[in-house]
């Protein structure tokens, strides 16, 4: 369990205590515990781990400063973020609290922004950012999905959307809808996800498969092509390769698929596989200069300079202004001198 999200708030003022707790909840942190005295807080620390403490300075019986000193004398809490609050801080109070190891001071009355800033400061101290309410909800929804509780998960993701639109929430709603056979509703959710995040490859991928189920191969191919493009640009070649083969099942004569597979195989060092796919692309589109250029590059890698020259020249006959092909040709011809 991530205890970075567990807050302990201490104040003998019941109204201030409730307002502080409500503010943390408004910021998305639900695990907020309260204590009316420093003694009560110390007892709570003995039975539960907390990620941060906010304590009023002035309290009866034991002050917040006294509690801070006790906390810092325990090796377990040397680095625990501990903030003190008061209506004002004299120079003496600042020095005393600093020597006791306070993490920061919070002037009352509080504002949402001032509390938010202290939470962010806490994250910097501990080196870990407490998850937002959105992230906690997403984790809860994913756990429900993994346990097969689709309807309960759907409620969680829909509640997330009421708090604010996110690509992940829409994607997971689309996933549930397609699993239920509601492909059109799934596509609508995936579309929303890609509108919020145009590089969301998984959403394009899932949308393509939903279109496939609806018997719309053209739209399926378009979405899958976009997913493959994003995967390739982010160096996720295995994901891209899987999708490219899926596209070939839909449209066996898709030149870009064979060409992209050639690119992947060449990067992998499988030159024979790259050459095979480039040549398949050439059969589909015999007048594409970039394919001749790509085949030429493979022949350079395979130490077949004469074949490389032949393909670079063919690329230039089809596209005389193809500068990359011209530079490659000049380089190989120089090596043959």
Backbone torsions as a table, in degrees:
resi	resn	phi	psi	omega
1	UNK	NA	138.8	-178.7
2	UNK	-85.7	100.2	-176.6
3	UNK	-78.4	-2.4	176.4
4	UNK	-61.9	-20.1	-179.1
5	UNK	-93.4	0.6	-178.3
6	UNK	-93.0	115.7	-178.9
7	UNK	-108.7	143.6	172.8
8	UNK	-118.6	119.2	-178.4
9	UNK	-113.7	129.3	-174.4
10	UNK	-124.6	125.1	178.7
11	UNK	-165.9	134.8	177.3
12	UNK	-79.6	-10.5	177.0
13	UNK	-86.8	108.4	-174.2
14	UNK	-61.1	-39.3	-179.0
15	UNK	-66.3	-47.1	179.3
16	UNK	-62.3	-38.8	179.7
17	UNK	-62.1	-45.7	-179.3
18	UNK	-65.9	-41.3	-179.6
19	UNK	-63.8	-40.2	180.0
20	UNK	-65.4	-43.8	179.3
21	UNK	-62.3	-43.5	-179.8
22	UNK	-63.8	-35.3	179.1
23	UNK	-66.8	-43.2	177.7
24	UNK	-62.5	-39.4	178.0
25	UNK	-65.8	-39.1	177.1
26	UNK	-60.9	-35.4	178.7
27	UNK	-77.5	-3.9	174.6
28	UNK	104.6	11.1	-177.8
29	UNK	-110.9	108.5	-173.0
30	UNK	-91.2	-20.0	-176.0
31	UNK	-89.6	74.7	-177.5
32	UNK	-117.1	122.2	179.3
33	UNK	-110.3	147.1	-176.7
34	UNK	-126.8	154.3	176.1
35	UNK	-143.6	143.2	-177.7
36	UNK	-90.9	-15.2	179.3
37	UNK	-138.1	159.7	178.2
38	UNK	-66.4	-35.3	178.9
39	UNK	-63.8	-41.7	177.7
40	UNK	-63.6	-40.8	179.9
41	UNK	-63.9	-42.4	179.9
42	UNK	-62.9	-38.8	177.4
43	UNK	-64.4	-37.9	179.2
44	UNK	-67.6	-36.0	179.7
45	UNK	-64.0	-27.5	-178.7
46	UNK	-73.3	-19.9	-175.2
47	UNK	-116.0	-7.5	-178.6
48	UNK	-145.0	144.7	175.3
49	UNK	-87.4	136.7	177.6
50	UNK	-122.1	152.9	179.4
51	UNK	-93.5	-17.1	-177.0
52	UNK	-165.8	146.7	177.4
53	UNK	-123.1	133.5	170.3
54	UNK	-117.7	120.3	-177.1
55	UNK	-130.7	139.2	170.4
56	UNK	-66.9	146.6	179.1
57	UNK	-74.8	-54.9	-175.8
58	UNK	-86.2	114.7	175.7
59	UNK	-147.0	151.2	177.8
60	UNK	-69.1	159.0	178.6
61	UNK	71.0	-63.8	-179.8
62	UNK	-137.9	129.8	-179.2
63	UNK	-79.0	165.9	175.8
64	UNK	-63.1	-34.5	178.5
65	UNK	-64.9	-41.3	178.9
66	UNK	-63.6	-41.1	177.9
67	UNK	-63.8	-40.9	177.9
68	UNK	-57.2	-43.9	-179.1
69	UNK	-64.2	-39.2	178.4
70	UNK	-65.3	-43.9	-179.5
71	UNK	-61.1	-45.1	-176.9
72	UNK	-70.5	-20.0	177.3
73	UNK	-79.2	-8.4	177.5
74	UNK	-98.4	122.1	-175.8
75	UNK	-55.8	-28.3	-178.1
76	UNK	-68.0	-23.2	-171.6
77	UNK	-117.5	19.6	-178.2
78	UNK	-58.2	-38.4	-176.3
79	UNK	-107.5	10.2	-178.8
80	UNK	-69.1	123.0	177.8
81	UNK	-56.8	125.8	-175.9
82	UNK	-137.4	115.7	-178.9
83	UNK	-112.2	139.5	177.4
84	UNK	-109.1	140.7	179.2
85	UNK	-121.5	147.3	177.0
86	UNK	-162.3	165.2	-179.4
87	UNK	-70.5	-25.1	175.5
88	UNK	-161.7	158.7	-178.6
89	UNK	-126.6	116.1	175.3
90	UNK	-76.4	167.7	178.4
91	UNK	-60.5	-38.0	-180.0
92	UNK	-63.1	-43.8	-179.7
93	UNK	-64.0	-40.5	179.7
94	UNK	-61.4	-44.1	-179.3
95	UNK	-66.9	-44.4	-178.7
96	UNK	-61.6	-45.9	-177.7
97	UNK	-68.8	-36.0	178.0
98	UNK	-63.8	-42.8	179.4
99	UNK	-66.9	-27.6	-179.6
100	UNK	-81.9	-11.2	177.1
101	UNK	96.8	31.2	178.4
102	UNK	-67.3	147.0	179.0
103	UNK	-86.0	-27.7	-179.6
104	UNK	179.3	164.4	-178.3
105	UNK	-117.8	142.1	-175.9
106	UNK	-127.1	118.6	-177.1
107	UNK	-85.0	135.2	176.9
108	UNK	-94.3	148.0	2.8
109	UNK	-73.1	150.3	-177.3
110	UNK	-78.7	157.3	168.4
111	UNK	-124.9	159.8	177.7
112	UNK	-58.0	-41.6	-176.9
113	UNK	-65.8	-40.3	-178.0
114	UNK	-67.3	-38.3	177.9
115	UNK	-68.7	-41.0	178.6
116	UNK	-59.1	-42.6	-179.4
117	UNK	-63.5	-36.5	178.6
118	UNK	-69.1	-36.7	177.1
119	UNK	-64.1	-40.8	177.8
120	UNK	-65.4	-38.2	176.9
121	UNK	-63.2	-38.8	177.4
122	UNK	-58.8	-43.0	-179.1
123	UNK	-61.4	-38.9	178.7
124	UNK	-66.9	-37.7	-179.3
125	UNK	-66.7	-43.5	-175.2
126	UNK	-85.9	-15.9	-179.2
127	UNK	79.4	7.4	176.6
128	UNK	-137.8	135.4	-179.3
129	UNK	-87.5	126.6	176.9
130	UNK	-63.8	136.7	-177.8
131	UNK	-64.1	145.0	178.8
132	UNK	-75.2	170.8	177.6
133	UNK	-59.8	-39.0	178.8
134	UNK	-60.6	-44.2	-179.2
135	UNK	-67.2	-37.9	178.0
136	UNK	-64.7	-42.7	179.2
137	UNK	-64.4	-40.3	179.6
138	UNK	-62.5	-43.4	178.8
139	UNK	-62.8	-40.9	179.0
140	UNK	-62.7	-44.7	179.5
141	UNK	-63.0	-40.0	179.9
142	UNK	-66.2	-38.1	177.8
143	UNK	-63.4	-40.7	178.0
144	UNK	-64.2	-39.8	178.0
145	UNK	-62.3	-45.1	-179.1
146	UNK	-62.2	-28.7	179.5
147	UNK	-89.3	5.5	177.5
148	UNK	78.7	12.4	-179.5
149	UNK	-92.6	72.1	-173.3
150	UNK	-62.4	-44.5	-177.1
151	UNK	-65.0	-41.7	178.0
152	UNK	-66.3	-39.6	177.5
153	UNK	-63.3	-41.3	179.9
154	UNK	-59.8	-40.3	178.3
155	UNK	-62.6	-40.4	179.4
156	UNK	-63.4	-46.1	-178.0
157	UNK	-68.3	-36.2	177.6
158	UNK	-68.3	-35.1	175.2
159	UNK	-65.6	-37.0	176.1
160	UNK	-59.0	-40.3	-179.4
161	UNK	-67.6	-30.4	176.9
162	UNK	-68.8	-27.1	176.5
163	UNK	-79.8	-27.5	-178.7
164	UNK	160.2	141.9	-175.7
165	UNK	-70.9	135.0	173.3
166	UNK	-137.8	148.0	-180.0
167	UNK	-63.1	-39.4	-178.1
168	UNK	-64.0	-40.1	-180.0
169	UNK	-63.9	-45.9	179.1
170	UNK	-62.9	-41.0	179.6
171	UNK	-60.1	-45.6	-177.8
172	UNK	-69.3	-32.9	173.9
173	UNK	-64.3	-43.6	177.4
174	UNK	-61.2	-39.1	179.1
175	UNK	-61.3	-45.4	-179.7
176	UNK	-65.5	-43.7	-178.4
177	UNK	-62.2	-42.3	179.8
178	UNK	-69.8	-34.7	176.6
179	UNK	-63.7	-27.0	178.5
180	UNK	-88.2	0.7	-179.5
181	UNK	84.4	7.2	179.7
182	UNK	-93.8	71.7	-169.2
183	UNK	-66.1	-39.0	-178.8
184	UNK	-66.1	-40.8	176.6
185	UNK	-65.6	-36.2	176.6
186	UNK	-63.1	-43.6	179.5
187	UNK	-61.7	-40.2	178.9
188	UNK	-61.4	-41.3	179.4
189	UNK	-68.4	-43.0	179.0
190	UNK	-63.3	-37.6	178.1
191	UNK	-61.4	-43.6	177.5
192	UNK	-60.5	-40.2	-179.6
193	UNK	-62.0	-43.3	-178.5
194	UNK	-73.9	-24.4	175.1
195	UNK	-70.2	-33.5	178.4
196	UNK	-81.2	-29.6	-180.0
197	UNK	-142.0	98.1	-173.7
198	UNK	-73.2	-5.3	176.4
199	UNK	-107.3	20.9	-178.0
200	UNK	-83.5	84.4	-173.9
201	UNK	-60.1	-41.4	-178.0
202	UNK	-60.9	-34.3	-179.6
203	UNK	-70.0	-42.6	176.2
204	UNK	-62.2	-42.1	-180.0
205	UNK	-60.0	-49.6	-179.2
206	UNK	-66.1	-35.8	179.2
207	UNK	-66.4	-39.4	177.5
208	UNK	-60.2	-41.2	-179.6
209	UNK	-70.5	-32.4	176.6
210	UNK	-66.8	-42.3	176.5
211	UNK	-62.3	-37.5	177.9
212	UNK	-60.0	-43.0	178.9
213	UNK	-65.7	-28.7	179.4
214	UNK	-84.3	0.3	179.2
215	UNK	75.7	33.4	178.7
216	UNK	-119.9	77.2	-174.0
217	UNK	-62.1	-33.1	-179.3
218	UNK	-63.1	-48.2	179.2
219	UNK	-69.1	-34.5	177.4
220	UNK	-61.5	-46.4	-179.7
221	UNK	-62.0	-42.5	-179.0
222	UNK	-58.7	-45.0	-179.6
223	UNK	-68.7	-42.1	-179.2
224	UNK	-66.7	-37.0	176.7
225	UNK	-60.9	-42.5	180.0
226	UNK	-64.2	-41.4	178.4
227	UNK	-62.1	-45.6	-179.9
228	UNK	-61.9	-40.8	179.0
229	UNK	-60.3	-44.0	-179.7
230	UNK	-66.9	-43.1	178.6
231	UNK	-60.6	-43.7	-179.7
232	UNK	-64.6	-40.3	-178.7
233	UNK	-67.7	-23.0	179.1
234	UNK	-103.4	17.3	175.1
235	UNK	65.3	23.8	175.7
236	UNK	-97.8	68.8	-171.2
237	UNK	-66.8	-33.7	-179.9
238	UNK	-64.1	-41.9	176.9
239	UNK	-63.2	-42.9	-179.1
240	UNK	-63.4	-43.2	-178.6
241	UNK	-61.2	-43.1	179.4
242	UNK	-59.0	-43.7	-178.3
243	UNK	-70.8	-38.1	179.6
244	UNK	-62.0	-40.7	176.6
245	UNK	-66.1	-34.0	177.1
246	UNK	-64.8	-38.6	178.0
247	UNK	-64.7	-38.9	-180.0
248	UNK	-61.5	-30.4	176.6
249	UNK	-67.5	-30.7	178.6
250	UNK	-81.7	-45.6	-175.7
251	UNK	-135.3	91.1	-174.9
252	UNK	-63.3	-18.6	-176.0
253	UNK	-107.5	38.5	-179.4
254	UNK	-92.5	107.4	-172.3
255	UNK	-63.0	-40.3	-177.0
256	UNK	-63.5	-31.1	-179.9
257	UNK	-65.8	-49.2	179.4
258	UNK	-62.0	-40.3	-179.5
259	UNK	-65.0	-43.9	179.3
260	UNK	-66.2	-36.4	175.6
261	UNK	-64.3	-37.5	175.9
262	UNK	-60.7	-42.2	178.3
263	UNK	-60.6	-45.4	-179.1
264	UNK	-63.1	-46.0	-177.7
265	UNK	-65.7	-37.0	179.1
266	UNK	-66.3	-41.9	177.5
267	UNK	-61.7	-33.1	-178.6
268	UNK	-77.2	-14.4	-178.1
269	UNK	91.8	4.9	178.0
270	UNK	-90.6	82.4	-173.9
271	UNK	-68.3	-37.8	178.6
272	UNK	-63.7	-41.6	178.0
273	UNK	-65.7	-39.7	178.0
274	UNK	-62.6	-46.1	-179.3
275	UNK	-61.2	-41.1	179.7
276	UNK	-60.3	-44.5	-178.3
277	UNK	-72.0	-37.9	176.8
278	UNK	-62.8	-40.2	-179.5
279	UNK	-67.9	-33.6	174.2
280	UNK	-65.2	-40.3	177.9
281	UNK	-62.6	-37.6	-179.2
282	UNK	-66.5	-34.6	177.6
283	UNK	-65.2	-36.2	179.5
284	UNK	-75.1	-38.1	-175.9
285	UNK	-135.3	81.4	-173.7
286	UNK	-70.5	-8.4	-178.0
287	UNK	-111.7	26.3	-179.4
288	UNK	-96.0	108.3	-175.8
289	UNK	-61.9	-33.4	-176.7
290	UNK	-68.6	-25.0	178.4
291	UNK	-73.5	-42.3	175.4
292	UNK	-59.9	-39.9	178.9
293	UNK	-62.4	-44.7	-179.8
294	UNK	-64.5	-38.1	177.4
295	UNK	-65.8	-38.8	177.0
296	UNK	-60.0	-40.9	179.3
297	UNK	-64.3	-38.6	177.6
298	UNK	-63.2	-41.7	179.3
299	UNK	-65.1	-32.5	173.7
300	UNK	-62.2	-46.5	179.5
301	UNK	-63.1	-31.0	-178.6
302	UNK	-88.6	5.3	179.0
303	UNK	61.9	42.7	174.5
304	UNK	-117.4	72.1	-172.2
305	UNK	-61.6	-35.8	-178.0
306	UNK	-66.4	-41.4	177.0
307	UNK	-66.9	-36.0	178.3
308	UNK	-62.3	-45.7	178.5
309	UNK	-58.4	-44.4	-179.5
310	UNK	-58.5	-43.7	-177.9
311	UNK	-75.1	-36.1	176.1
312	UNK	-64.1	-40.7	178.5
313	UNK	-64.4	-39.4	178.8
314	UNK	-63.8	-40.3	177.9
315	UNK	-61.0	-40.6	-179.4
316	UNK	-72.7	-30.4	175.1
317	UNK	-64.5	-35.8	179.6
318	UNK	-79.6	-29.6	-178.3
319	UNK	-143.8	85.5	-175.3
320	UNK	-57.5	-23.9	-178.2
321	UNK	-94.4	15.1	-177.6
322	UNK	-77.1	89.3	-172.1
323	UNK	-63.4	-39.3	-179.9
324	UNK	-62.7	-39.4	178.9
325	UNK	-66.8	-39.4	179.5
326	UNK	-64.8	-43.8	179.0
327	UNK	-64.4	-40.6	179.2
328	UNK	-65.0	-42.1	179.1
329	UNK	-62.3	-47.3	179.7
330	UNK	-58.8	-41.4	-178.0
331	UNK	-64.1	-45.2	-177.8
332	UNK	-69.3	-41.1	-179.3
333	UNK	-64.7	-35.4	176.1
334	UNK	-63.3	-37.9	-179.2
335	UNK	-69.1	-19.9	-180.0
336	UNK	-86.0	-11.8	-178.3
337	UNK	-69.6	NA	NA
